[in-house]
């Protein structure tokens, strides 16, 4: 600031700014949440934070939603000690208590985190869960030899590109018949979660490309990475809160007048 403005900034001024930001972040975490989301996405991003025991990697749990009007929004986030069921349940239950009851929610999209899955089944037991196809495809490919990956995964993609659940099951059976003998573990990896992998097919066609993966929230995490990559680590949990709030608030403001038009159709 001294170079840019030609003025010194006192430590007290910096302290006052941080205090003001902390109050704004606290207000954000306590606000009432409107229950008008059609789709919810849960995921986490890991950041390095200083603790009394040294620098540790800690996850930031986040919730992202798409409203009935097609508005996308980061609903909230929390720094956690892990991605265990207990931590996810505490985070999601807090959202629920603040108004996110999920009454109009048609689908919740998540990655393969078992703790997150279990927490959602407790708090939102009647909302279908959609497992992320991007994560699942990467897991499946790990069981396939490189020489067969291109052909095998092309067959697997036909499953989620099907027009409906019946056709998707048919495509899965054909894929299983072709590759089951060679790669039974790859088949089992997808077969174990097939029902939840296909829940997005019960939603409008125009929505499906966005709700079959957690890519929509992970792309937003890239902005967090971009803003924090010059920092070796955060000094404390309050600094994490402030920077994440700043990035997510910036994204929310940018999205305010840019609804996803395909989500306003046939809801």
N, C-alpha and C positions, 0 to 999 in steps of 0.2 A: 504493500500500500504506500509505503514511503516513496518508492520509485515511481509509481503510477501517479499519485496525487501530490507528492511533495510534502506530505505531512506525516508526522509520527502518530501511531495508534497505540494508546496506552494499554497495558495489561487489563486494567479495569474495564475499558471499553470492550475489549474482546470477551471478557468475562460476562459483561452485561448482555452482549449479543447472544452468547451461548445460553445464558439463562432464559432469554426471551424465546429462543428456538426450542429449548427443552420444555417450556410451558406449552408451546404450540403442539409439540409432539405428544405430550401428555394428554392434551385436549383431544387430539386425533384418536388416541388409543381408548379414550373414554366415551366418545360420542355415540349417540344412538344410531344404529344402522337400519336403513330402510330395507324391507323384505320384498324387493321387486326384481330379484335376479332369476333369470331363466336357466342359466348355466353357471356353475361354480367350478373353479380350478384351484387345487391346492398343490403347493410344491415348496421346496426349500433351496436356499443358496448358502454355501459354506464360506465364511470369512474368517480371517485371522484376527484374534483379539488378545490383548495383553491381560493376563490375570496375575494374581499373587503367586501362582505356581509357574509363571512364564507365559510365553505365547502359545495359544491353543486355537485350534480350528473349531468354530462354533457355528451351528446352522441358524439361519434366519428363516423362520416358517412364514409363509405368505399365503394369502387368499386373494383371488382375482375373480371378478364376476362380469357377466354380460346381462344387462337389464332387458326388460320387455321392450324398451324403446331402442335397443341395439347399442346402448352406451356401454363401453368397456371401462372397467375401473378396478384399480387396486383397492381392495376393501380394508385390509389391515396386514400387519406383519408383527412378528415378535422374535427377539433373540432368544434362543433356547440352549439348553445344555446338550441336547441330542435330538434325534428324530424318533425317539421312542414313542410308544403308544401313550404313555403318561403325558409327555410333553405336547404331543399333537392334540390329545383330548382336552388338555387345559386350554390350549389356544382356541380350538374350535368351540368349546363350551362357552368361552368368553364371548365369542361372536354371537352365539345363540342367545345368551343372556342379554345381549345388547340389541337384539331385534332380528338377527338373521335366522329366522325360524325355518326357512326353506319351503314355505307353503306353496310357492309358485315355481319352485325349482324342478326342472325336468331331468337333470343329469349332473353328476359330479365327476369331473375328470381328474385322475391322479396317475402318478407313476407306479412303480411296483413296491413302494415302501409299505411293509407289513404293518408297522405301527400306525401309520396314517390310515390305512384301510380299516383296521380294527376300530380306530377312534371314530371314523365316519359311520361305521355300522352301529355304534352305540348312540351317537347324537342324531344322526339322520338315517335311521334304519329303513325308512320307506322310500328313499330317493335312490334311483339306480346309480350304480357306480360304473364309470367307463375307465377301463385300464388303457394307458397310453400305448398306441400302436408303435410309435417310434422306439420307445424303450423295449417293447416286446420283440420287435424285429431285430434289434441289436442283440438281445439275449439269445434269440433263436439262431442267428447267424454264427454265434460263438460255438455252436455244436456242429456246424457244417464245415467240411473241408473247403479250402479256398477255391479249388478247381471247380467245385459244385455250387458255390455260393450264389453266383449270378442267376443261374437257372432255378435253383431251389427257392430263392427269395422272390423271384418273379412270380412263381406259383403261389407263394404265400400272400403276395400283394393282391392277388385276385380275390382273396377272401374279403378284405375290407373295401374293395372296389365294387362288390356285389350290390345289386339294387335293393335287396331286402335280406332279412335274416335267413329265410329258407334257402335262397341262392348262395348265401355266404356259407352256410353249413354244407351245402352241396360242394362248393369249391374247396372247403377244408377237407372233406372226405376224399376228393380227387387228389389233393396234395398229399394227404396221408398215405393214400394207396401207392403213389409214385415214390415217395421218399421214406416211408415208414421203416422199411427193412434196413436201409442204409443209415438213417439217422433217427433212431427211435427217441433219443433224448430231445432232439429238436422238436419232434412232433409232440412229445409230452409237455414240453415247455409252453406251447401254445394251447394245447388241448385242456390243460388244467384250468385255464382262465378263459376258455372260449366264450362262455355265456356273457361274462362281463366285457369281453373284447367287442362284442356285437351289440351292446346296448345303444350305441349311437345310431344304429340303423332304425330305431324306433322314432327318431326325430326327423324334422323336415330335411329334405335332400339338400337344400341350399345351406344348411348349417353344418353338415357332416364333416366337411374338410377341416373345419376349425375345431370341432369338438371330439375328434377321434384321437387327438394327441394333446399333450401339455405344452406343445410348442408355443402357443400364444402367450403363456406366462413366462416361458423360458427365454423368449425373445426380449421380454422386458428386463429379465435378469442380466442380459448382455449389456444393457445400459448401465446397470449397477456396476458390473465388472469394468466397463469403460471408465466410469467416474472414479473408481477406487483402485485401479491398477497401479497408479503411481504411489499408493500408500503401502508400505511394507506390512503394516497391521494397524488396527485401531487401538487407541490408548485405553479405552474402557467401553462398557456397554452403552453409556450415554452418547458417545461419539458415533457408535454404530447406529443408534436410533436416529440421530440427527441427519446423518448423511443418507441413510435409506429413506427416511421421510422426505428429504429434499428431492431425491430422484423420483420417488413414486408420486409425490405431489406435482412435480413438473410433468410427468407423463399423464396424470389424471387431467391436468389443465389443458394439455395438448389434445386429449381425446374428447374433451367436453362437447365440442361442436362438430365432432367427426364420428357419428354413429356408424356401426357396421350395418349397412343397409340390408344385406341379405338376412340379418337376424330379425328384422322387423316384418318379415314375410312369413305367413302361415304358422305363427306361434300358437 
